Amino acid sequence: MAEMKRICVIGAGAAGMACAYSLAQCQDRYDVTVMDSRAQAGGMAMSTRLADGREINEGVQGCSNSYRNTMQLFGVCGHVPEEVKLRVSFGQAAHAWNNREESALTRRLSPEIARFGRVLQWVHRLEPLSVLVPIGVLLRVLGFSAEFRERMLYPLTALFFGTGNQTPHVSAAIVARVFLDPDLRLFEYDPARLLSEQPDMFAFPRLGRIYADLQQRLQERGVHFLLRHRAVRVERHGHLSRVSFLDEAASRAPPESERWRGSAPPQHPQADAAPPAGASEREFDHVVFACDAESALRLLSPHASTWMQRMCLRNVRYYDDVTVTHCDEQYMRDHYEFSPQDMYFIHTLESDPSRLEMSFRLTSYQPWLLAGSDSAHQATEAGEREQGGEDALERDARVGAASGQGGSSGSSSGSGGGHIFQSIFLDASQRSEWSLDAIRPSHRLLTHWWRQFAHTWTHFVSVVPLVRFIQGARGSFFCGAWTLINTHEIAIISGLAVAHRLGAPYPFDSDPLAAQQFDLYLEKVHGVSRIPTHSYFWSLCVVLVSVLLLIVTLILY
C-alpha cells in the first residue's frame, strides 16, 4: 500500500473545510491536519452571540440557487438553506429605484437601460478582452450618462460584489456574466427597468453550527484539527514542508476574533525572519494555503516559495472594511429609501457618487432573531409550515408583532420593532466620508472589521491568470475566494479544486450544475480539465491568453 500523504491545510474557512472534506473521502490516502488561529471553523462564515444571547450570522448570509457546491457541502450535515425573496432599494428621493416597481428614475433612463443590454451582449462575446476593461471606463467611452453610471449601475454592481468604493474599476466582463450567464446570473436583465424581478435567494441557517457539524464529521474520518493554533512560518526542506505554529490557547493569547472587534482595524502582522521562540514544528508533504493571500505571503519563507507565487500573492489588493450590527431604524430611514418590504439598501454618497454604502435587514435572513430564542425560533418554523410557504419578509412582520420585542437596547422608537440591521462601510482610508457615526451608539450591537479584496480589473490581469502557475510549486497549493471572485461558492470550489489536484476525486458529481461550475473553475483558473476531449484545445487557448496577460502584468508591475 502506498504511503499516506501528509497534508496541512492552513485555514478552516470555506475553502479549507471543502478541501479537507474532499481529501477525507480518501482517508486511506491522506493524513490531513487543518490549522486555524480562530476557535471555530468557518472563517469569515461565522456565527456570533450578541450581548442579549441572540446568535447572528456574520460575513456570509445566503446564496443564490447557483451556489450548488455550497448547498451540497452544507447538505452533507443535513443543513438546508431557507428560501427568501431578494428585494433591493437603491438611492433616495429623485434617484430612488428598486426591483419591485417602476420608478421615475427608471422611466427617465429607459433609453440608456435598453442600450446597456446591447452593450452587455458585446462585452460577453468579447470576454477575453473586456475582462481587462473597467466597467466605469467602458460606460464613459460609450457615452452613458453620469446619472446612469452612478445611480443605477454602480449601486447594482456594489450589490453583486460588495465593491462600494472600487465599483467603477470592476471588470466589465464580470458584470456581464452576472446578467447573462445562465448558470450564475442573479437577475434577468430587463430592457425597460434594468431589474424587474425578485429572484429566489437562500438564507443560511446558523453558520457556526454548520461548520461545527462539518468539523465533527471530518474528525470522524480521521482529519486532525488544530484550532487556536496560529501558523507563523512555512519552510521547505528537501521534499517536505515544515510548518511552525503557536498554540495560542496554551499561551492564553486573546482569541483571534477579539482583534477584529475594536473601534479601528487591527494591525496586520509582518513576516517573521525566523519562527518565534516557543513555536512548534511539524513536517508535511504538501501545504494548502486556504487563507487570504496576505497571510500566505507572510508565512512563506523565500526558500519555500517561487518568484511567481510571491508576485501573484503580492498583487492581491486588500482593504479594511467594517460591519456594524445595529437596531437603529432612524439611521436606516435617514440614509436609505426605507421600506419594510425591502431586504437590501444601497446608499450613494453625494460627495462622490461613484462610492456607496450598503445595509441589509439581518432579520430577513435570520428570522429567529425576531423571536429572540431557540424555542421561539422553533415556533417560528412551525408557524411558517402552517402558513404554507410564507415569504420571509411577511413572516418578519408576523413574528415581530407577536414577539413585541425591540433590539438589545430595549424597545424604543428607533429599535425597528425587533429588527436588526447590518451596515457595511468600505475602505478605512475613506473613513472620514462614512456615515457610521450617525448610527446611535446605544443602538449598536456589534462592530466587526474585515480584510477584503476588491474585484478591480487589475485583479483579473495580475492575479487570476497567475493562479494556475503557482499551484504545486515547492509543495504548496493555494485556494480561497481571492483566486477568482469573492463569493462563498468560489471559496468552496477552490478548495475542492486543490483537493482534486492532490488526487482526491470531486465529491459532488451527482449534481450536474455543481459539477459544471467546478469544471469551469478548474479549467479557467487551474488550467486543467477532467474532460480530456476539451482539455487540449481550450488549455492551449487559456495558456496563450494567460501568457499575454502575464506579459501585461510584468509591464504594469
C-alpha positions as CSV (number, residue, x, y, z in Angstrom):
1,M,0.0,0.0,0.0
2,A,1.3,3.5,-0.9
3,E,2.4,5.7,1.9
4,M,-0.2,8.2,3.1
5,K,0.4,11.8,2.0
6,R,0.6,14.3,4.9
7,I,-1.4,17.4,4.1
8,C,-1.5,20.6,6.2
9,V,-4.5,22.9,5.4
10,I,-3.8,26.4,6.8
11,G,-7.2,27.9,7.3
12,A,-10.5,26.4,8.4
13,G,-12.7,28.7,6.4
14,A,-14.9,27.6,3.5
15,A,-12.0,26.8,1.2
16,G,-10.0,24.9,3.8
17,M,-13.0,22.9,5.0
18,A,-14.1,22.0,1.5
19,C,-10.5,20.8,0.7
20,A,-10.4,18.8,3.9
21,Y,-13.8,17.2,3.1
22,S,-12.8,16.1,-0.3
23,L,-9.5,14.7,0.9
24,A,-11.3,12.9,3.8
25,Q,-13.3,10.8,1.3
26,C,-10.0,9.0,0.7
27,Q,-8.8,8.7,4.3
28,D,-6.6,5.7,3.5
29,R,-4.5,8.0,1.2
30,Y,-4.3,11.3,3.1
31,D,-3.4,12.3,6.6
32,V,-5.0,15.7,6.9
33,T,-4.4,18.4,9.5
34,V,-6.4,21.6,9.5
35,M,-4.9,24.6,11.3
36,D,-6.5,27.9,12.2
37,S,-6.0,30.7,14.7
38,R,-9.7,31.0,15.3
39,A,-11.6,29.0,17.9
40,Q,-14.2,27.8,15.5
41,A,-14.2,26.5,11.9
42,G,-15.9,28.6,9.2
43,G,-13.5,31.5,8.7
44,M,-15.5,34.5,7.6
45,A,-18.7,32.4,7.6
46,M,-19.3,32.7,11.3
47,S,-21.9,32.9,14.0
48,T,-21.6,35.3,16.9
49,R,-23.6,35.8,20.1
50,L,-24.9,39.3,20.9
51,A,-24.9,40.6,24.4
52,D,-28.5,39.6,24.9
53,G,-27.8,36.0,23.9
54,R,-29.1,36.0,20.3
55,E,-26.9,34.4,17.7
56,I,-26.3,36.1,14.4
57,N,-24.5,35.0,11.2
58,E,-21.7,37.3,10.1
59,G,-19.7,37.5,6.9
60,V,-22.0,35.4,4.8
61,Q,-25.8,35.4,4.9
62,G,-27.1,33.5,2.0
63,C,-26.7,32.5,-1.7
64,S,-28.5,32.1,-5.0
65,N,-29.7,28.8,-6.4
66,S,-26.4,28.6,-8.5
67,Y,-24.4,28.0,-5.3
68,R,-24.7,24.3,-5.8
69,N,-21.4,23.3,-4.2
70,T,-22.2,25.3,-1.1
71,M,-25.6,23.6,-0.8
72,Q,-24.1,20.2,-1.4
73,L,-21.4,20.7,1.3
74,F,-23.9,22.0,3.8
75,G,-26.3,19.2,2.9
76,V,-23.7,16.7,4.0
77,C,-24.5,17.5,7.6
78,G,-28.3,17.9,6.9
79,H,-28.3,21.7,6.8
80,V,-30.7,23.2,4.1
81,P,-30.9,26.9,3.3
82,E,-34.2,28.6,3.5
83,E,-35.8,30.3,0.5
84,V,-36.3,34.1,0.6
85,K,-37.1,36.8,-2.0
86,L,-34.4,39.3,-2.8
87,R,-35.8,42.9,-2.6
88,V,-33.5,45.8,-3.0
89,S,-33.8,49.6,-2.5
90,F,-31.4,51.8,-4.4
91,G,-30.8,55.6,-3.8
92,Q,-33.2,58.1,-2.3
93,A,-35.8,60.7,-3.4
94,A,-35.5,61.5,-7.1
95,H,-32.8,58.9,-7.5
96,A,-34.7,56.1,-5.8
97,W,-35.5,52.8,-7.6
98,N,-36.0,49.1,-6.7
99,N,-36.7,45.7,-8.2
100,R,-40.3,45.8,-7.2
101,E,-41.9,48.5,-9.3
102,E,-41.2,51.2,-11.8
103,S,-39.7,54.5,-10.6
104,A,-39.2,58.0,-12.0
105,L,-35.5,57.2,-12.4
106,T,-36.1,54.1,-14.5
107,R,-38.6,55.9,-16.7
108,R,-36.1,58.7,-17.2
109,L,-33.2,56.4,-18.0
110,S,-35.1,53.8,-20.0
111,P,-33.3,54.6,-23.3
112,E,-29.9,54.1,-21.7
113,I,-31.1,50.9,-19.9
114,A,-32.1,49.4,-23.3
115,R,-28.8,50.4,-24.9
116,F,-26.9,48.9,-21.9
117,G,-28.5,45.5,-22.7
118,R,-26.9,45.6,-26.2
119,V,-23.5,46.6,-24.7
120,L,-23.7,43.6,-22.3
121,Q,-24.1,41.2,-25.2
122,W,-20.9,42.6,-26.9
123,V,-19.0,42.6,-23.6
124,H,-19.9,38.9,-23.1
125,R,-18.9,38.0,-26.7
126,L,-15.5,39.7,-26.3
127,E,-14.8,38.5,-22.8
128,P,-11.1,37.8,-23.3
129,L,-10.7,41.5,-24.0
130,S,-13.5,43.0,-21.9
131,V,-12.1,41.4,-18.7
132,L,-9.3,44.0,-18.9
133,V,-11.7,46.9,-19.2
134,P,-13.1,48.6,-16.1
135,I,-16.9,49.0,-16.3
136,G,-16.7,52.7,-15.4
137,V,-14.2,53.4,-18.3
138,L,-16.4,51.4,-20.8
139,L,-19.5,53.3,-19.9
140,R,-17.8,56.7,-20.1
141,V,-16.3,55.9,-23.5
142,L,-19.6,54.7,-24.8
143,G,-21.3,57.9,-23.8
144,F,-23.5,56.7,-20.9
145,S,-24.6,59.5,-18.6
146,A,-23.2,60.0,-15.1
147,E,-26.7,59.5,-13.7
148,F,-27.0,56.0,-15.3
149,R,-23.5,55.1,-14.1
150,E,-23.7,56.5,-10.6
151,R,-27.3,56.0,-9.7
152,M,-28.1,52.7,-11.4
153,L,-25.1,50.6,-12.5
154,Y,-22.6,51.3,-9.7
155,P,-25.1,50.6,-6.9
156,L,-26.1,47.4,-8.7
157,T,-22.5,46.2,-9.1
158,A,-21.9,47.0,-5.4
159,L,-24.8,44.8,-4.5
160,F,-23.3,41.9,-6.6
161,F,-19.8,42.1,-5.3
162,G,-19.7,44.4,-2.2
163,T,-17.3,46.8,-4.0
164,G,-18.8,50.1,-2.8
165,N,-15.5,52.2,-3.1
166,Q,-14.0,50.3,-6.1
167,T,-17.1,49.7,-8.2
168,P,-16.1,51.8,-11.3
169,H,-12.9,49.6,-11.5
170,V,-14.8,46.2,-11.6
171,S,-14.1,44.2,-14.8
172,A,-16.8,44.8,-17.4
173,A,-16.8,41.0,-18.3
174,I,-17.6,40.1,-14.7
175,V,-20.6,42.5,-14.7
176,A,-21.9,40.9,-18.0
177,R,-21.6,37.4,-16.6
178,V,-23.8,38.3,-13.6
179,F,-26.6,39.2,-16.1
180,L,-26.0,36.8,-19.0
181,D,-24.5,33.6,-17.7
182,P,-27.5,31.2,-17.5
183,D,-26.0,29.3,-14.5
184,L,-24.5,32.2,-12.5
185,R,-26.7,35.2,-13.1
186,L,-28.6,36.7,-10.2
187,F,-31.1,38.8,-12.1
188,E,-32.8,38.7,-15.5
189,Y,-31.9,41.8,-17.5
190,D,-35.0,44.0,-18.1
191,P,-34.6,46.3,-21.1
192,A,-37.1,48.8,-19.6
193,R,-36.2,48.8,-15.8
194,L,-32.8,47.0,-15.7
195,L,-34.2,44.9,-12.8
196,S,-37.9,43.9,-12.6
197,E,-37.8,40.5,-10.8
198,Q,-37.4,39.4,-7.2
199,P,-35.2,36.4,-7.5
200,D,-35.3,33.5,-5.1
201,M,-32.3,33.5,-2.7
202,F,-31.5,31.2,0.1
203,A,-30.7,32.2,3.7
204,F,-28.2,30.1,5.6
205,P,-29.0,28.5,8.9
206,R,-26.6,29.2,11.8
207,L,-23.2,29.0,10.2
208,G,-21.4,28.2,13.5
209,R,-23.5,25.0,13.8
210,I,-23.0,24.1,10.1
211,Y,-19.2,24.3,10.3
212,A,-19.1,22.6,13.8
213,D,-21.1,19.7,12.4
214,L,-18.8,19.5,9.4
215,Q,-15.7,19.6,11.6
216,Q,-17.2,16.7,13.7
217,R,-17.8,14.7,10.5
218,L,-14.3,15.3,9.3
219,Q,-12.8,14.3,12.6
220,E,-14.8,11.0,12.4
221,R,-13.0,10.4,9.1
222,G,-9.6,11.0,10.6
223,V,-9.0,14.7,9.9
224,H,-7.0,16.4,12.7
225,F,-8.0,19.9,13.8
226,L,-5.6,22.4,15.4
227,L,-7.9,25.3,16.2
228,R,-6.5,28.3,18.1
229,H,-3.1,27.3,16.6
230,R,-1.6,30.1,14.5
231,A,0.8,29.2,11.7
232,V,3.8,31.5,11.8
233,R,6.2,30.2,9.2
234,V,6.4,27.6,6.3
235,E,9.8,26.5,5.1
236,R,10.8,23.9,2.6
237,H,13.4,21.3,3.4
238,G,14.0,18.8,0.6
239,H,10.7,17.2,-0.4
240,L,9.0,18.2,2.8
241,S,7.4,21.4,4.1
242,R,8.0,22.4,7.7
243,V,5.1,24.3,9.4
244,S,5.9,26.3,12.5
245,F,2.9,27.3,14.7
246,L,2.0,28.7,18.1
247,D,-0.6,27.2,20.4
248,E,-2.5,30.4,21.3
249,A,-4.8,28.6,23.8
250,A,-1.9,27.4,25.8
251,S,-0.2,30.8,25.8
252,R,-3.5,32.4,26.8
253,A,-3.4,34.8,23.9
254,P,-6.7,36.7,23.3
255,P,-9.0,34.9,20.8
256,E,-8.4,35.8,17.2
257,S,-11.9,37.2,16.9
258,E,-11.2,39.9,19.5
259,R,-8.6,41.5,17.2
260,W,-11.4,42.4,14.8
261,R,-13.9,43.9,17.3
262,G,-12.3,47.2,18.1
263,S,-13.1,50.8,17.0
264,A,-10.2,50.6,14.5
265,P,-8.9,47.9,12.2
266,P,-6.3,45.6,13.8
267,Q,-2.6,45.9,13.0
268,H,-1.6,43.4,10.4
269,P,1.5,41.3,11.5
270,Q,4.7,41.4,9.5
271,A,6.6,38.4,8.2
272,D,9.0,36.8,10.7
273,A,12.5,36.2,9.6
274,A,12.5,33.0,11.6
275,P,9.9,31.1,13.7
276,P,9.4,32.8,17.1
277,A,10.6,31.2,20.3
278,G,8.2,28.6,21.6
279,A,6.9,27.7,18.2
280,S,6.2,24.0,17.5
281,E,7.0,22.4,14.2
282,R,5.6,19.6,12.0
283,E,6.6,18.3,8.6
284,F,4.1,17.6,5.7
285,D,4.3,16.5,2.1
286,H,2.2,19.4,1.0
287,V,0.8,22.6,2.5
288,V,-2.6,24.0,1.3
289,F,-2.9,27.8,1.9
290,A,-6.6,28.1,2.4
291,C,-6.2,31.6,3.8
292,D,-6.0,35.1,2.4
293,A,-3.2,36.0,0.0
294,E,-1.5,38.4,2.5
295,S,-1.3,35.7,5.2
296,A,0.1,33.1,2.7
297,L,2.8,35.6,1.5
298,R,3.7,36.4,5.1
299,L,4.0,32.7,6.1
300,L,6.1,31.5,3.1
301,S,9.8,31.8,3.5
302,P,11.8,32.7,0.4
303,H,13.1,29.2,0.0
304,A,9.6,27.7,0.3
305,S,8.1,29.8,-2.5
306,T,8.8,30.8,-6.1
307,W,9.0,34.3,-7.5
308,M,5.8,33.6,-9.4
309,Q,4.0,32.7,-6.1
310,R,5.2,35.8,-4.4
311,M,4.3,38.0,-7.3
312,C,0.8,36.6,-7.5
313,L,0.1,36.8,-3.8
314,R,1.5,40.3,-3.6
315,N,-0.8,41.5,-6.4
316,V,-3.9,40.9,-4.4
317,R,-5.0,44.2,-3.1
318,Y,-6.9,44.3,0.3
319,Y,-8.9,46.9,2.1
320,D,-10.1,47.3,5.7
321,D,-13.9,47.3,5.8
322,V,-16.2,47.3,8.8
323,T,-19.7,45.9,9.5
324,V,-21.9,47.5,12.2
325,T,-24.8,45.4,13.5
326,H,-27.4,47.6,15.0
327,C,-31.1,48.2,15.6
328,D,-31.2,51.9,14.6
329,E,-34.2,52.2,12.3
330,Q,-33.9,56.0,12.3
331,Y,-30.5,55.8,10.8
332,M,-31.9,53.5,8.1
333,R,-34.7,55.9,7.3
334,D,-32.3,58.9,7.2
335,H,-29.8,57.3,4.8
336,Y,-31.9,55.0,2.6
337,E,-35.2,54.9,0.8
338,F,-36.5,52.7,3.6
339,S,-39.4,50.3,3.1
340,P,-40.5,47.3,5.2
341,Q,-40.7,45.3,2.0
342,D,-37.0,45.5,1.2
343,M,-34.1,43.5,2.4
344,Y,-31.1,45.3,0.9
345,F,-30.4,49.0,0.9
346,I,-27.8,50.9,-1.2
347,H,-26.8,54.5,-0.5
348,T,-24.9,56.7,-3.0
349,L,-22.6,59.3,-1.4
350,E,-23.5,62.7,-2.6
351,S,-19.9,63.9,-2.1
352,D,-18.6,61.2,-4.5
353,P,-21.4,59.4,-6.4
354,S,-19.0,56.7,-7.5
355,R,-18.8,55.5,-3.9
356,L,-21.5,53.7,-1.9
357,E,-22.6,52.4,1.4
358,M,-24.8,49.3,2.0
359,S,-27.1,47.9,4.6
360,F,-29.4,45.0,4.9
361,R,-32.1,43.8,7.2
362,L,-30.5,40.9,9.1
363,T,-33.8,39.6,10.4
364,S,-34.9,38.9,6.8
365,Y,-32.1,36.3,6.6
366,Q,-32.3,35.1,10.2
367,P,-35.9,35.0,11.4
368,W,-35.0,33.5,14.8
369,L,-33.6,36.9,15.8
370,L,-37.1,38.4,16.0
371,A,-38.2,35.6,18.2
372,G,-35.2,36.1,20.4
373,S,-34.6,32.5,21.5
374,D,-34.2,29.0,20.1
375,S,-37.6,27.8,21.4
376,A,-39.2,30.8,19.7
377,H,-37.2,30.0,16.5
378,Q,-38.7,26.5,16.5
379,A,-42.2,28.1,17.0
380,T,-41.4,30.4,14.0
381,E,-40.5,27.5,11.8
382,A,-43.7,25.7,12.9
383,G,-45.7,28.8,12.1
384,E,-44.1,29.0,8.7
385,R,-45.1,25.4,7.9
386,E,-48.7,26.2,8.9
387,Q,-48.6,29.3,6.7
388,G,-47.6,27.2,3.7
389,G,-44.5,28.8,2.1
390,E,-44.9,32.2,3.7
391,D,-42.3,34.7,2.5
392,A,-39.5,35.6,4.9
393,L,-40.4,39.3,5.0
394,E,-44.1,38.6,5.6
395,R,-43.0,36.3,8.4
396,D,-40.8,39.1,9.8
397,A,-43.9,41.3,10.3
398,R,-45.9,38.4,11.9
399,V,-43.2,37.3,14.3
400,G,-42.2,40.9,15.2
401,A,-45.8,41.7,16.0
402,A,-46.2,38.5,18.0
403,S,-42.9,38.9,20.0
404,G,-43.3,42.6,20.8
405,Q,-39.5,42.7,21.3
406,G,-37.2,45.5,20.4
407,G,-33.4,45.5,19.9
408,S,-31.0,44.6,22.6
409,S,-31.2,48.1,23.9
410,G,-34.8,47.6,24.7
411,S,-38.0,48.7,22.9
412,S,-37.8,52.2,21.5
413,S,-39.0,54.2,18.6
414,G,-35.6,53.6,16.9
415,S,-35.3,49.9,17.6
416,G,-37.0,48.8,14.4
417,G,-39.7,46.7,16.3
418,G,-37.1,44.0,16.9
419,H,-35.4,44.2,13.5
420,I,-31.7,44.0,13.3
421,F,-29.7,45.6,10.5
422,Q,-26.1,45.4,9.3
423,S,-24.4,48.4,7.7
424,I,-21.2,47.9,5.7
425,F,-18.6,50.6,5.4
426,L,-15.7,50.0,2.9
427,D,-12.1,51.1,2.8
428,A,-10.9,52.6,6.1
429,S,-8.7,55.1,4.3
430,Q,-12.0,56.8,3.3
431,R,-13.4,56.7,6.9
432,S,-14.0,60.5,7.1
433,E,-16.7,60.1,4.5
434,W,-18.5,57.2,6.3
435,S,-22.0,57.8,7.9
436,L,-21.1,55.3,10.6
437,D,-21.1,58.0,13.3
438,A,-24.8,58.6,12.5
439,I,-25.7,55.2,14.0
440,R,-26.6,55.9,17.6
441,P,-24.1,54.2,20.0
442,S,-27.0,53.0,22.2
443,H,-28.3,51.0,19.2
444,R,-25.1,49.4,18.1
445,L,-24.9,45.7,18.9
446,L,-21.6,44.6,17.3
447,T,-18.7,46.0,15.3
448,H,-16.6,43.7,13.1
449,W,-13.7,44.6,10.9
450,W,-12.8,42.6,7.8
451,R,-9.9,42.4,5.4
452,Q,-11.3,42.2,1.9
453,F,-10.0,42.3,-1.6
454,A,-11.7,44.2,-4.4
455,H,-12.8,42.9,-7.9
456,T,-11.0,45.6,-9.8
457,W,-9.9,44.9,-13.4
458,T,-6.3,44.6,-12.2
459,H,-7.2,41.6,-10.2
460,F,-8.1,39.8,-13.4
461,V,-4.9,40.8,-15.1
462,S,-2.3,40.4,-12.3
463,V,-3.8,37.7,-10.1
464,V,-6.3,35.3,-11.7
465,P,-4.1,34.4,-14.8
466,L,-1.2,33.5,-12.5
467,V,-3.1,31.2,-10.1
468,R,-2.5,28.2,-12.4
469,F,1.2,28.8,-12.4
470,I,1.6,28.8,-8.6
471,Q,-0.2,25.5,-7.7
472,G,2.0,22.7,-6.5
473,A,5.3,24.6,-6.8
474,R,7.6,23.6,-3.8
475,G,4.8,21.6,-2.3
476,S,2.4,24.5,-1.9
477,F,-1.2,24.8,-3.1
478,F,-3.5,27.9,-2.8
479,C,-7.3,28.2,-2.5
480,G,-9.7,30.8,-1.4
481,A,-12.1,33.3,-3.0
482,W,-9.2,35.6,-3.9
483,T,-8.3,33.2,-6.7
484,L,-11.3,34.5,-8.7
485,I,-14.3,36.2,-7.2
486,N,-15.1,37.0,-3.5
487,T,-18.1,34.6,-3.0
488,H,-18.6,31.7,-0.6
489,E,-19.2,29.4,-3.6
490,I,-15.9,30.2,-5.2
491,A,-14.1,29.6,-1.9
492,I,-15.6,26.2,-1.7
493,I,-15.0,25.3,-5.3
494,S,-11.4,26.5,-5.0
495,G,-10.8,24.1,-2.0
496,L,-12.3,21.2,-3.9
497,A,-10.1,22.1,-6.9
498,V,-6.9,21.9,-4.8
499,A,-8.0,18.5,-3.4
500,H,-8.6,17.3,-7.0
501,R,-5.1,18.5,-7.9
502,L,-3.8,16.4,-4.9
503,G,-5.5,13.4,-6.3
504,A,-8.9,13.3,-4.5
505,P,-12.0,12.8,-6.7
506,Y,-14.6,15.6,-6.9
507,P,-17.3,14.6,-4.5
508,F,-20.5,16.1,-6.0
509,D,-20.8,14.7,-9.5
510,S,-24.4,13.7,-8.7
511,D,-25.3,17.4,-9.0
512,P,-24.8,18.4,-12.7
513,L,-24.7,22.2,-12.1
514,A,-22.3,21.8,-9.2
515,A,-20.0,19.7,-11.4
516,Q,-20.3,22.1,-14.3
517,Q,-19.2,25.0,-12.1
518,F,-16.4,23.0,-10.6
519,D,-15.2,22.0,-14.1
520,L,-15.4,25.6,-15.3
521,Y,-13.3,26.9,-12.4
522,L,-10.8,24.0,-12.7
523,E,-10.3,24.7,-16.4
524,K,-10.2,28.5,-16.3
525,V,-8.3,29.0,-13.0
526,H,-6.1,25.9,-12.7
527,G,-5.7,25.3,-16.4
528,V,-6.6,21.6,-16.2
529,S,-9.7,19.7,-17.2
530,R,-11.4,16.5,-16.1
531,I,-12.7,16.1,-19.7
532,P,-9.9,15.1,-22.0
533,T,-11.7,15.9,-25.2
534,H,-11.9,19.5,-24.1
535,S,-8.5,19.9,-22.5
536,Y,-6.1,20.1,-25.4
537,F,-7.7,23.0,-27.4
538,W,-9.1,25.0,-24.5
539,S,-6.0,24.6,-22.4
540,L,-3.8,25.8,-25.2
541,C,-6.1,28.8,-25.7
542,V,-6.2,29.6,-22.0
543,V,-2.4,29.2,-21.6
544,L,-1.8,31.6,-24.6
545,V,-4.2,34.2,-23.1
546,S,-2.5,33.7,-19.7
547,V,0.9,34.3,-21.1
548,L,-0.3,37.5,-22.8
549,L,-1.8,38.7,-19.5
550,L,1.4,37.7,-17.7
551,I,3.4,39.9,-20.1
552,V,1.0,42.8,-19.4
553,T,1.3,42.2,-15.7
554,L,5.1,42.3,-15.8
555,I,5.0,45.6,-17.8
556,L,2.5,47.2,-15.4
557,Y,4.0,46.0,-12.2
